[in-house]
Amino acid sequence: MRVTHAGTRANLTLMPVPFRVPRFYPILDTALLAEHGCSAAIAAPALVDAGVRILQYRHKQDWTQAHFDEAKRIVKICHEAGVLFVLNDRADFARLLGAALHVGQEDLPPVAARRVISDEVMGFSTHNRVQLSRGDEEPVEYLSLGPVFVTNSKARPDPEIGIEGLRQLRPLTSKPLVAIGGITLNNASEVLSAGADSVAVISDLLPETCNKSGLRRRAEEWIRIVNSVTPRELV
């Protein structure tokens, strides 16, 4: 998905179309999937069938041809369904795959990554007040903030910011904000009500039995939960 502009033939002034991040942002972490006896190749079609509108592929280990081929197959599934496919960390592979990109504080800086991926959608991770404020000036379509709660999805997680921290930090950016870290079906509504536009989910995406039907049911449950938070509840 590319960042597009709207205009008319009579009026050549191009008006930017704001990027809107879906409320449910599932992340397929290859290491976590392997621990559950599953794979992104199995999970991705199930989530797309459930109705997700965005999907991130997160592979933190060394890339092999098999991982690139897996990501390529998922790109095709997502593009055919109109789902935004996001690649974590790797601007070079995102460029080759025609994918959106998400980068972290220790990855290629957004300004440099923008030169690689051109006008594809890009997100940027932040973890505190200073990073969020600086992120608001970066050439990205959305920011993530977290961890909101204690998380086991990262080897060296940053300190959790909590619900109150999320509520206090939200005004620092006008960009769409994705909350991440320890978010579950039980606390997602509270996170959205605190000002997040979207919740990124890694661990709680996976059901006890990690197969296609179980993954689809879990994703459908997530979509119901996040869509139950009405605009009146959002700050």
URUR-V854572 format. One record per residue. SS is DSSP state (alpha for helix, beta for strand, coil for the rest). PSI is psi as a letter, one per 20 degrees, with the letter a starting at -180 (NA if undefined). D_FIRST is the distance of its C-alpha to the first C-alpha in whole Angstrom. Layout:
ss | psi | d_first
SS | PSI | D_FIRST
SS | PSI | D_FIRST
This chain:
ss | psi | d_first
coil | p | 0
beta | q | 4
coil | o | 7
coil | r | 9
beta | q | 12
beta | q | 15
coil | a | 18
coil | r | 21
coil | h | 23
coil | h | 26
coil | o | 25
coil | i | 23
coil | p | 22
coil | p | 18
beta | p | 18
beta | q | 15
coil | o | 13
coil | p | 13
coil | p | 11
coil | o | 12
coil | p | 12
coil | q | 14
coil | h | 17
beta | o | 17
beta | n | 15
beta | q | 17
beta | p | 17
beta | o | 19
beta | o | 21
alpha | h | 23
alpha | g | 26
alpha | g | 27
alpha | g | 26
alpha | h | 28
alpha | h | 31
coil | j | 30
coil | k | 31
coil | a | 27
coil | r | 24
alpha | h | 20
alpha | h | 21
alpha | g | 23
alpha | g | 21
alpha | g | 17
alpha | h | 18
alpha | g | 21
alpha | h | 18
alpha | g | 16
alpha | h | 19
alpha | i | 20
coil | j | 17
coil | q | 15
coil | i | 11
beta | q | 10
beta | p | 12
beta | p | 13
beta | o | 15
beta | o | 18
coil | o | 21
coil | i | 23
coil | a | 26
coil | p | 26
coil | q | 23
coil | r | 25
alpha | h | 24
alpha | h | 24
alpha | g | 21
alpha | g | 19
alpha | h | 20
alpha | g | 19
alpha | h | 16
alpha | g | 15
alpha | h | 16
alpha | h | 14
alpha | g | 11
alpha | g | 12
alpha | g | 13
alpha | g | 10
alpha | h | 8
alpha | h | 12
alpha | i | 12
coil | k | 9
coil | p | 9
beta | o | 6
beta | p | 8
beta | p | 9
beta | p | 12
beta | p | 15
coil | g | 17
coil | n | 16
alpha | h | 15
alpha | g | 16
alpha | h | 15
alpha | g | 11
alpha | g | 12
alpha | h | 14
alpha | i | 11
coil | k | 8
coil | r | 7
beta | r | 7
beta | q | 10
beta | p | 13
beta | q | 17
coil | a | 20
coil | h | 23
coil | j | 24
coil | a | 21
coil | p | 20
coil | q | 21
alpha | h | 17
alpha | g | 19
alpha | g | 19
alpha | h | 16
alpha | h | 14
alpha | h | 16
alpha | g | 15
alpha | i | 11
coil | c | 11
coil | k | 9
beta | q | 6
coil | p | 7
beta | p | 10
beta | r | 13
beta | p | 17
beta | p | 20
beta | q | 23
coil | i | 26
coil | a | 29
alpha | g | 29
alpha | g | 29
alpha | h | 26
alpha | g | 24
alpha | g | 26
alpha | h | 25
alpha | h | 21
coil | h | 21
coil | i | 22
coil | q | 19
coil | m | 16
coil | q | 14
coil | h | 12
beta | r | 14
beta | q | 17
beta | q | 19
beta | p | 22
beta | a | 25
coil | p | 27
coil | g | 28
coil | r | 30
coil | p | 32
coil | q | 30
coil | j | 30
coil | i | 27
coil | q | 28
coil | h | 31
coil | m | 31
coil | q | 30
coil | r | 30
coil | p | 33
coil | q | 31
coil | h | 31
alpha | r | 32
alpha | g | 31
alpha | h | 33
alpha | g | 32
alpha | g | 28
alpha | h | 30
alpha | h | 31
alpha | h | 28
alpha | h | 26
alpha | i | 27
alpha | i | 26
coil | q | 23
coil | i | 21
coil | q | 18
beta | p | 16
beta | p | 18
beta | o | 18
beta | q | 22
beta | q | 22
coil | o | 25
coil | j | 28
coil | p | 26
coil | r | 28
coil | h | 28
coil | h | 31
coil | i | 30
alpha | g | 26
alpha | h | 28
alpha | h | 30
alpha | g | 27
alpha | h | 25
alpha | h | 28
coil | i | 28
coil | i | 25
coil | q | 22
coil | h | 19
beta | q | 18
beta | p | 20
beta | p | 19
beta | p | 21
coil | f | 22
alpha | g | 26
alpha | j | 26
alpha | h | 24
coil | p | 26
coil | r | 29
coil | g | 32
coil | o | 32
coil | m | 29
coil | r | 28
alpha | g | 26
alpha | h | 28
alpha | g | 28
alpha | g | 25
alpha | g | 24
alpha | g | 26
alpha | g | 26
alpha | h | 22
alpha | h | 23
alpha | g | 26
alpha | g | 23
alpha | g | 21
alpha | g | 25
alpha | g | 26
alpha | h | 23
alpha | i | 23
coil | i | 27
coil | o | 26
coil | q | 27
alpha | h | 26
alpha | h | 30
alpha | i | 29
coil | q | 27
coil | NA | 28
